[in-house]
């Protein structure tokens, strides 16, 4: 039987901490909407249009934040931030350059397992700088940046296949 979304939520301290980390991650990454379903727990988080959130939505967020304290005395529940002010005006869409895979293969962001990544978000790269590897037929092909700028996003997933022309990184050109 499905629970009503506004029914009292019972969470242990580990689940509450996971939820807080998830909310922080979603905010940091600018993800507007997220759904998750695990066993008897179903979570839907929406940040878009928060300014128009109803009082019951705000109460539900506060209830989730306080659920851990109620069921685990001594655990301080951090509030879930839900701004009441108007949503910020969207910035104009900036043009990002996508570095695309020149071959079909497996994407790797580091030269070997356990080694640090070639680049991480926020790094400045130069033209010709190696930013990843695409393995094809047991050959490790170094992929170089074709533009100078700042790494904004890693699109491909380490250890997963990539196709010809598939975006690997987004770079903000200088």
Helices and strands as residue ranges (DSSP letters): H 13-29, E 33-38, E 41-46, G 50-52, H 55-71, E 97-100, E 105-108, E 124-125, E 130-136, E 139-144, E 149-154, E 161-162, E 167-173
